[in-house]
Amino acid sequence: RSKTDQLLFTSPVSMSEIILGKFFAMTTVIGIPCLVFCTYPIILSIYGNVNFLSAYAGILIFFLLGAMLISVGLFISTLTDSQIIAAVISFVVVLMALLMSSITSLVESSSVASVAVFTIVVVLATLLVKVMTKDWTVALIVGIVLEVAVMVLFFVDSTILETALSTVLSNMAVFGMLDAILFDGLIDLTVYFYFISVTFMFLFLSV
């Protein structure tokens, strides 16, 4: 609406570079305070013993979490031309991620409930494909294929859906993954890889 698309499409940079430019600009905002945090273990070491590995691992995972949430918000902003809508949806997504551990414990572990949840996911995936491709035919094909897969699993072995639902929901509880690193001092490389891979995935989808 503000005609910035003309500037972007005529600029001598690719779409990937534009997306990465936006991403790196936003990660700089959280990167600067993280750099300030890096001085805290050094200061505290003057007054006692500090586990530098655990301390800096915690700061790094905090930065990676921020980068991942930024990439999610950036992707959401590509789906609408309204900053307010993008901000509200991003806030809801982050809030859901924050509360996902509690939500997981409340979800009924049954095959019927699993089918209902995965059907909702299929509908959302269909709408997402429609927004990204601008083609209802492609979106409906994707939705039908996914829903058929869900129903096949339900009738063949419903227990697969039950375990899959709990696994998916627990893997979406990204804030819960920080506990072992921030509070117990444990370094789990899978969490780092998870945050980095999800960040790259949403940057790819944004492009």
N, C-alpha and C positions, 0 to 999 in steps of 0.2 A: 504493500500500500504506500510505502514511502519511497518507492522507485529504486530501492537499493539493489534490486535484482539486475537492473541495467548496469550498475557499477560492477557487480560481481561477475556478470557474464561477459563483460568487455574487458575485465582486468586480465593481465598476463599471467594469471595463476590458475591452477586446476581446481576442480571442486574438492579434491582430496586435501590440497594445501589450504583451502579456505576453512574446511572443517577442522583440520589440525591446528590452524592458526587460532580459531575460536577455542579449541580444547586447551591448547598450551597457555593461552591467555588466562583462562579460568583456573587452570591448575597452578599457575604462578601465584594466584591469590591465596591459595591454601599452602603453597610451597614455602612462601616467605615466613609465615608463623612456624611452620615445621622446622625451618632452619634455625629459628630462634629457640625452639624446643631443644635443638641439638646441643645448645650450650648448657642446658640444665644438668645433665649427668656430669659434665666437667666441673661445674660449680659445686654440685653435691659431693663429688669425690674428694673435695678439699676437707669436708667435715666427716667423711666416713667412707666405707667400702661401697662401690657401685658396680653392678654387673653391666658393663658397657654393651655387651652383646645383646642382652635382653632389652636394655633401655633403647638402643637404636633400632632394634628389630621392632619394638612397639611403635616408635615414631614412624618407621617406614610403612608398617601395615596401616597406620592411621592415615598416612598420605595416600596410599594405594586405595583405601576405602573411599576417600574423598574423590580421587580421580575416577573411580568406577561410577560413583553417584553422579559426577559431573557428566560423564559420557552418556549415562542414562537420560539425564535432563536435557543434554544437547540433542539426543535422538528425539525425545518428545517434542522439543521445540521445532524440529524439522517437519512435524506432522501437522502443525497449525501455524497460521500467520498472526495469531493473537498471543502476545507475551503473557497476558493474564491467565489464559487457559493453560498455556505451557507451564506456568509457575504453579498453578493450582494442582495440575495433574502430577507434576514432579514432586510437589509436597506430599500428595497422597501416596505416591509410590514409595518415597523415603519413609513415611510414617508406617506404611504396611511392612516394609523391611524391618523397621525398628520393633514392631509388635509381632513379627512373624513367629517368634518362639512361643508366645502366648496363644496365637491363633492356631498353631500346629497342635497344641495340647487340647484345644477345644473342638477340633474337627473330628467328627465321628469316623472311626476306622471300620468302614463297611464298604462292600463292593458297590452298593447303590449310591452311597455318598461320593465314592471315588468317581463313578461314572458321571454324576451330576457336576462335580468340580471340573473334570476333564472336558466335559461338554461345553462348559462356560469358557474354558481356555481355548477350545476349538473355535468358538464363536468370535472371541477376541482376536485369535490368530487370523481368522477369515477377514475380519474388518481391517486388520493391520495390512494384510496382503492387498486388500482393495485400495487402501490409502496409498500404499507404496507403488502399486502397478497401475492404478486408475482403471482397472479392468475387473468387472464383476465376474466374468467367466472364469478367469484364472483363480480368483479368490474363492469362488464356489467350488471349483474342482479341488483346490487345496483343502477346503473345509470338509467336503464330502469324504475325501481320502482319509483325513485325520479321524473323522467321526467313525468311519467304517473300521479303522484300526482299533479304536477304543472299544467298539461293540464286539469285534472279534475276540479281543482279549477278555472281555467280560464273559462271553459265552464259553470260551475255551478254558480259561483259568482265571477266575475272578480274583484270586489271592494276589496275582501279579499287580493288579490295579491298586489293591490296598497298600502293598509295600511301596509301590511307585509313588502314590500320593504322599505318604509320609516322608519319603526320600526327597521328593521335589520340594515340599514345603520346608523341610529342615535345611535344604541347600539354599533356600531363599532367605533364611534367617542370617543375613550377612553380619549383623551386629553381634550375634551370638558367637560367631567365629573368632571374635577379637578376645574373648574372655581368657582362653588358654594362653594367648600371647601377652596380653596386657597385665593380667593378674597373676597368672601362674608362671610366667617367664618361659613358657615352652615355645619353641620355634617350629612351626608346622609349615613346611614349604608348600604343601598343597593349597593352603589358604592364600599365600602370595600368588601362586599360579592361577588360582580361581579368580582373584580380583583383576589380575593383569589380562587374563583371557576374556573375561566379561567386558572389560574396558575396550579391548580391541574389537570384540564382536559388535558392540553398540556404535563404535566409531565407523566400522564397516557399514552397518545398517544406515547410519546417518548420511554417508557418502552416497 
